[in-house]
Amino acid sequence: MVVAFNKPHGVLCQFTDRSVPARPTLAGFGLPPGVYPAGRLDHDSEGLLLLTDDGALAHRLTDPRHKQAKTYWVQVEGDPRPEQLQALRDGVALNDGPTRPARARRLDPAPALWPRDPPVRYRKRVPDAWLELVIAEGRNRQVRRMTAAVGLPTLRLVRVGMGRHRLDAMGEGDRWLAPGHWRRLDVPAGPA
């Protein structure tokens, strides 16, 4: 079984939390029993999370050797210059080694997403922009570290695609799957 879930901001990608006070987890969303996340989204990120009860499939979805493309829409602080986008395309040097090249482009106009709770801070004197980044790795906080390394700190991060699955085509009538909602997928979640 494979389940697509639109993880809200502030939710942990696990079913339990032992911290005090406890933070929201996947347990609060009525997901089918026996499924576990295939990969992670950090607490501050939102969007598509695939869950499965098939360990081999989870491995294929998350292991970088399988080059499963993950698509992110990233709101960044600043006005991206061509050389910053090219640096993302070429691969960025991080403290744990260089990243693989990414596909990077500016989204103009900004995507029409659901409101985030809490809202992203807005500063009148600092511009922001939206980028689409497609990567085939999954290091800890990788997209945030990549944008910061090129001088574009991340304000909001939404994963909209994993392989052939797109969050913006999973709701009723090809609309967004709403935050906090999930649906069972009828097709395998492997690479296209």
C-alpha positions in Angstrom: 0.0 0.0 0.0 1.2 3.5 -0.8 -0.3 6.6 0.7 0.3 10.3 -0.3 0.0 12.8 2.5 0.2 16.6 2.4 2.3 17.2 5.6 1.5 20.5 7.2 4.2 22.8 8.6 5.1 22.0 12.2 4.3 18.2 12.0 7.0 15.6 12.6 7.5 12.8 10.1 7.1 10.2 12.7 4.2 8.7 14.7 5.4 9.4 18.2 7.3 12.2 20.0 8.7 11.9 23.4 9.6 15.6 23.9 7.8 17.7 26.4 5.5 19.2 25.4 4.8 16.7 22.6 4.8 18.1 19.0 2.2 17.2 16.4 3.1 13.9 14.6 1.6 11.7 11.8 -0.5 9.9 14.4 -3.0 12.7 14.4 -4.1 12.4 10.8 -5.9 9.0 10.7 -3.4 7.4 8.4 -3.9 3.7 7.6 -2.2 1.3 10.1 1.2 -0.2 9.2 2.4 2.5 6.8 5.7 4.4 7.5 7.3 7.4 5.8 9.4 6.7 2.7 11.8 9.6 3.4 11.3 12.6 5.6 10.4 16.3 5.5 11.7 18.3 8.3 9.5 19.9 10.9 9.5 23.3 9.1 8.8 21.9 5.6 5.5 21.1 4.1 4.1 19.0 1.2 4.2 15.6 -0.3 5.2 12.7 1.9 4.8 9.1 0.7 4.1 6.4 3.2 4.1 2.7 2.5 4.0 -0.7 4.2 6.5 -2.1 1.7 10.1 -1.8 3.0 11.7 -2.6 -0.4 9.6 0.1 -2.1 10.5 2.6 0.7 14.2 1.9 0.0 13.7 2.5 -3.8 12.0 5.8 -3.1 14.7 7.1 -0.8 18.0 5.6 -1.8 20.0 8.2 -3.9 21.3 5.4 -6.1 17.8 5.1 -7.6 17.8 8.9 -8.4 14.2 9.4 -7.5 13.5 13.1 -8.4 12.0 15.2 -5.7 10.5 18.6 -6.7 10.4 21.5 -4.3 8.9 24.9 -4.4 11.0 27.2 -2.3 10.2 30.8 -1.2 13.6 32.5 -0.7 14.6 35.8 0.7 16.1 38.0 -2.0 15.9 38.5 -5.7 17.7 35.5 -7.4 20.4 36.5 -9.8 21.3 34.2 -12.8 24.6 33.2 -11.3 22.8 32.1 -8.1 20.5 29.8 -10.1 23.4 28.5 -12.1 25.3 27.7 -8.9 22.3 25.5 -7.8 22.3 23.9 -11.2 26.0 23.1 -11.0 25.9 21.7 -7.5 26.7 23.5 -4.3 29.6 22.8 -1.9 28.1 22.0 1.5 30.0 21.1 4.7 29.2 17.4 4.0 30.4 17.6 0.4 29.2 18.9 -2.9 25.6 18.3 -4.0 24.6 16.8 -7.3 23.5 19.2 -9.9 19.9 20.3 -9.5 17.3 21.6 -11.9 16.6 25.2 -10.8 14.3 27.9 -12.1 12.4 30.9 -10.9 8.6 30.5 -10.6 7.0 33.6 -11.9 4.3 34.3 -11.0 4.5 32.9 -7.5 2.6 29.6 -7.1 -0.9 29.7 -5.7 -0.5 27.6 -2.5 -2.6 27.2 0.6 -1.8 29.6 3.5 0.8 28.5 5.9 0.1 28.4 9.7 2.0 30.2 11.0 2.4 32.6 8.1 5.8 33.3 6.6 7.3 36.6 8.0 7.0 39.4 5.6 9.4 42.3 5.4 8.6 45.3 3.2 12.2 46.2 2.4 13.4 42.7 1.6 12.2 41.1 -1.7 11.3 37.4 -1.9 10.9 35.0 -4.8 9.8 31.5 -5.5 12.1 28.8 -7.0 11.5 25.3 -8.3 14.3 22.9 -7.3 14.5 19.3 -8.5 17.0 17.1 -6.8 17.8 13.4 -6.7 19.4 13.3 -3.2 17.9 13.6 0.3 20.5 14.9 2.7 19.4 16.5 6.0 17.9 19.9 5.3 19.6 19.8 1.9 17.4 22.3 0.0 17.6 24.9 2.8 21.4 24.5 3.0 21.7 24.8 -0.8 19.7 28.0 -1.1 21.6 29.5 1.9 24.9 28.6 0.3 24.1 30.7 -2.7 22.8 33.7 -0.6 19.1 33.0 -0.8 17.8 31.9 2.6 14.7 29.7 2.6 11.5 31.2 4.0 9.1 28.4 3.0 9.7 24.9 1.6 7.0 22.8 0.0 7.7 19.4 -1.7 5.3 19.2 -4.6 6.5 16.0 -6.3 8.3 12.7 -5.8 8.9 10.7 -8.9 5.8 10.7 -11.0 3.5 11.8 -8.1 2.5 15.4 -7.9 0.7 17.0 -4.9 -1.0 19.5 -7.2 -2.9 16.8 -9.0 -4.1 14.6 -6.1 -7.2 16.5 -4.9 -10.7 16.6 -6.3 -10.7 17.7 -9.9 -6.9 17.9 -10.2 -6.7 20.4 -7.2 -4.2 20.3 -4.4 -4.5 17.5 -1.8 -5.2 19.7 1.2 -2.7 20.0 4.0 -3.3 17.3 6.6 -5.2 15.1 4.1 -4.1 11.9 2.6 -5.1 9.5 -0.2 -4.3 6.0 -1.1 -2.5 5.7 -4.4 -3.6 3.1 -6.9 -0.4 2.9 -8.8 3.1 2.0 -7.7 5.1 4.9 -6.3 8.4 3.9 -8.0 10.4 5.9 -10.5 8.7 6.9 -13.8 
